[in-house]
Amino acid sequence: MINEEEYREIRSIMSKNVLTIAEDATVHEAAKSMSNKLFSCIVVTKNKRPLGIITERDLIKRIIVKSHNAKKVLVKDLMSKPVVTVPPESDLVPTGELMKKKKVRRFPVTDDNGKLVGLVTETDILEGIIKLVKHLDWKLVTMKISVEEYIDKLKDSKII
């Protein structure tokens, strides 16, 4: 059985399958990889540490709209940086609040050594909150039944 802390931690909702690319690759290579794998973003890494992130929105706003040649622009020149990361033990509610504050929709998740171990998105946060609320609701329902049963036993014993 999952304990309540596990429902709250980013590690329980993050994607472990993260698309990555080197900073010296071209934006065309990044977009092609994103398209082939059906990912909406790609994390730019060096030695397994995130340096930045590129999203579909970045490609539209910074390459397509400005008519840049994606085969000539390097990933390091397009990526959003510095990238905000969170540890896997982060609580999902404050992480969601940080996303809102930073106006981003995803955070790379890093271990104690700064190495990429996952990615958490707004959708992951929402799904995690729904799962947590369902868990807490079930705990309240079972607690209420337990309390009512206890009160009945007290009444049966004529204690109350």
ChimeraX attribute file (.defattr): number of C-alpha atoms within 10 A of each C-alpha:
attribute: neighborCount
match mode: 1-to-1
recipient: residues
	/A:1	3
	/A:2	7
	/A:3	8
	/A:4	11
	/A:5	11
	/A:6	14
	/A:7	21
	/A:8	20
	/A:9	20
	/A:10	26
	/A:11	21
	/A:12	16
	/A:13	24
	/A:14	23
	/A:15	16
	/A:16	13
	/A:17	9
	/A:18	17
	/A:19	19
	/A:20	20
	/A:21	22
	/A:22	18
	/A:23	21
	/A:24	13
	/A:25	16
	/A:26	21
	/A:27	25
	/A:28	18
	/A:29	15
	/A:30	27
	/A:31	21
	/A:32	12
	/A:33	17
	/A:34	19
	/A:35	13
	/A:36	9
	/A:37	10
	/A:38	10
	/A:39	14
	/A:40	13
	/A:41	22
	/A:42	22
	/A:43	28
	/A:44	26
	/A:45	19
	/A:46	15
	/A:47	10
	/A:48	17
	/A:49	17
	/A:50	26
	/A:51	21
	/A:52	23
	/A:53	25
	/A:54	24
	/A:55	20
	/A:56	14
	/A:57	12
	/A:58	15
	/A:59	21
	/A:60	12
	/A:61	11
	/A:62	14
	/A:63	17
	/A:64	13
	/A:65	9
	/A:66	10
	/A:67	10
	/A:68	12
	/A:69	12
	/A:70	19
	/A:71	12
	/A:72	11
	/A:73	16
	/A:74	18
	/A:75	26
	/A:76	20
	/A:77	12
	/A:78	20
	/A:79	22
	/A:80	17
	/A:81	14
	/A:82	10
	/A:83	15
	/A:84	18
	/A:85	21
	/A:86	20
	/A:87	21
	/A:88	22
	/A:89	16
	/A:90	14
	/A:91	18
	/A:92	25
	/A:93	16
	/A:94	11
	/A:95	22
	/A:96	23
	/A:97	12
	/A:98	16
	/A:99	18
	/A:100	12
	/A:101	9
	/A:102	10
	/A:103	9
	/A:104	13
	/A:105	15
	/A:106	22
	/A:107	23
	/A:108	27
	/A:109	26
	/A:110	20
	/A:111	15
	/A:112	8
	/A:113	8
	/A:114	15
	/A:115	17
	/A:116	23
	/A:117	20
	/A:118	23
	/A:119	24
	/A:120	26
	/A:121	20
	/A:122	16
	/A:123	14
	/A:124	19
	/A:125	26
	/A:126	15
	/A:127	13
	/A:128	21
	/A:129	18
	/A:130	13
	/A:131	15
	/A:132	18
	/A:133	13
	/A:134	12
	/A:135	16
	/A:136	14
	/A:137	12
	/A:138	12
	/A:139	12
	/A:140	12
	/A:141	12
	/A:142	12
	/A:143	12
	/A:144	12
	/A:145	12
	/A:146	12
	/A:147	12
	/A:148	12
	/A:149	12
	/A:150	12
	/A:151	14
	/A:152	13
	/A:153	13
	/A:154	12
	/A:155	11
	/A:156	10
	/A:157	9
	/A:158	8
	/A:159	8
	/A:160	9
